[in-house]
Amino acid sequence: MTIWLRKTKSTMMDAASLAMRGEPHGTVVVADEQTEGIGRHGHAWHSPSTGGLYLSIVLRLPLQSDAIPVVTMALGLGVQRALDDFCGVASDIRWPNDIMLSRKKAAGIMVQLASKDTLIGGIGVNLNQESFPESLLPIATSLRIETGRTHAKQDVLDRVVAESLRYCSLLAERGKGEIIRLFEERSTWARGKAVEVDGLIRGVTVGLNDHGFLLVQTHSGIETILAGGVREL
């Protein structure tokens, strides 16, 4: 089931409400505009009605608790595949949840726990925006800006949902190791990238550990990054 709204506070809130009512795995809420779009670490997601694609998916997956952090990466792989194949780009994934084009953010993923057996996967894609607020210009881009073309929301939505669910199924069937392996293959941020984490840790990425956490080689040793804002140096 897909519910398309013109305007809402947050598709993640809407999807969580539907999940609590018992709606099944794969239920999607999509909106043309969000007034309280949710980003990671309490940040807002810029969600105007000028071309963005904002959706959330109800995920009921048979996962062990230690695999839940890897769901974000599974969704990231799905979004990357959908955008690359459908829009004709070659995107990168910044650990753990950002789709990058021209070293700027084109899409983001967030996962929240709705109940002990249900997750909500929120996905925001900068699809057809032609401009951004001045504060976002250095860090944000859109598929329209990068390709010079307008992309049909329905078609991109269908591909993003299909690929996201496919990679989540892969996680459930083969385990987190397969998703971590694929992420390391498809992200230049996983290895050999000079980064700064939250302005506190500086070093070079040396892969992901068995839980999907980022490993950074610093002057004093290897730091395990559980969460945080990772920026390229």
N, C-alpha and C positions, 0 to 999 in steps of 0.2 A: 504494500500500500504506500502510495506517495501522496502527501498533502502539500499543496503549493499555496503559500500565503503571500499576499501583496506586501504586508508589513507586520512585523511582530517584534516583541522585545528581544527574544533569543530563540533560535530554533533548538538549541540544546535544552532549554527549559521546556519547550513544547514537546520534544521527543521524550524527555524524562517523564512528563505527565502521561503520555501515551503508553510508555513502558509500564508505569504503575497500574494502568488500566488493563494490562495484559496483552497489548498489541505485540505481534510476533517479531522475531528476528528479521531484519531487513526493512522494517518500516522506516520511511524517510519523511522528514519535514524539511521543506525548502522554502525560502522567502526571497522576495526581491529586495527587501530592506529590513535591517535589524536596528532597533534603537538602543539596545543594550547588548551588543555582540560581545561574546566572552573570548578573551585570549588567555594564554598561559600566564601564570604568576600574577594574576589579578589585573592584567592589562586588558584594555578594551580592543575589540577588533573593528576597525573602520569599516562600516557597513552601509554606505549610502545606496540609494536606489538608482545609481548611475552605472550599472554594468556588472556589479559583483554577483557571484553565485555563492549563496550561503545555505548550507544544508547540515542536517544531523541525522544519523542512522542509529536505530536501535540494534544493539548487538547482543545476542544471547549465544555465547560460545562456551563449549565445554573445555575450559582452561584451568590449569593449576594457578594458584595465586601468583607464583613467581613469573608467570608468562604474561601477566596483565600489562606490565610496562612496555612489552614488545608490541602490543596492539597498536600503539602510536606509530611505530615503524612500519607495521604491516599496512596501515592506512596510507602512510606516506609513500610506500612503494606502489600502492594502487593508484593514488592520485598522480604520481609521476608517470606511470605507464599510460594512464588515460590521457593526460595532457600531451605527452610526447607523441603518442600515436595519432590522436585526433587533431591536435593543433599544429603538428609538424615542428615541434621544438625539441631541444636537447637540454632538459632541466637537470638540476643537481638537487640533492637532499642535504640540507644542513641538519645535523643531529640536534634534537631527535625528531623535529616535526615541521620543518620549513622547506617548501619547494622554491628553489632559487633559479632565476634567470638573469643573466648579465650581472651576477653578484648581488642581485636585489631580490626581495621576497615577493613571490607571485602567488603563493598559497600557503596556508597553515592548517595544522591539524591539532585537535585537542581531544583528549579522552577523559571522561568522568564516569565514576561508578554511580549507577542509579540504584542498584540493590546488590545483594550478595552474588547474584548470578546474571546481572545485566549491566552492560556498559552503554554509554552514549558516545558515539564518535562524531565530533563536530568538525566540519571542513569548510573553510572559506577560500574561495578562489577569486583573485583579481582578474576578471575575465575581459570585460569590454570597457573598463575605465580608460579615459583618454588623459586624465590628469589626477593629481593627488594634492592634498593640503601641503603647504610648504614644508611642514615639519616631517612629512613622510617622503618627500622627494628623494632624499639620499638613500633610502632603504627599501622603497616599494616600487614595484612595476606591475604591469598587467600583460596578459596575453595579447591584447589589442596593441599595446605599445610595442611589444617585441616583434609581432608578426605583421603589423600593419593591416590586420583583417579583423572584422567583427565575427564573433563566433556564436552560433545558436545556443542559447542557454539549455534548452531541452536536450539537445544532442550531447552537449558536454556533461550535463547532469547524468544522463543515462550511462555514459561511459565511465564516469567517475564512480557512480554507485556500483556498477557491475565489477569493475576492477578492485574496488575497495573490499567488496564482499568476497571476491575470489582470493585475495591475499589473506583475509581473515580466516577463510576456510583452510588455506594452506597452513596457517599457523596452528589451527586446531588439529589438523590431520598429521602434520609432520613435526610439530613442535617448534619452539622458539629458535633452535639452532639454525634451521633453514632460513628463517626471516633475517636473523643476524648476518648470516653468510651473504644473502642477497643484498642486504643494506650495505655491507662493506664493499660489495662489488659496484654498487651504483651510486655511491656517495664519495665525492672527493674529500669530504670532511672527515671521513673515518680514519684515514691514515695519511701522514705526511703533510698535514695542514698546520701552519703556525696559527695558534688561536689564543684568545683571551677569554676567560670565563668570569663573568660578573665583575670585571675589572680587578679581580683578585689573583687569578691563576693564569700564568703565561707558560706556553710550551708548545710542543708539537704532538699532534694526535698520533697514536700508535695502535688504533683499532678499538674494538669493543670487547668487553668481557662476556662471560657466559650468560650474564643477565641482561645484556644489551646496553650496559652503561659505558660511557666514553672514557677511554684511557688517554691521559695526556702526560707526556714525558716532560718534566720540568728539570731545572738545575738541581733540585734536591731529591728527585726520584719520580716515580709514576704516581700521578693523582687519578683517582677514580671519580668521575663526574656523575653524580646521581641525577642532578637537575641543574638548570641554570641557563643564562643567556650566553651562548657561544658566538664569538665574533672573530672574524679573520684579522690577523695582524698584517 
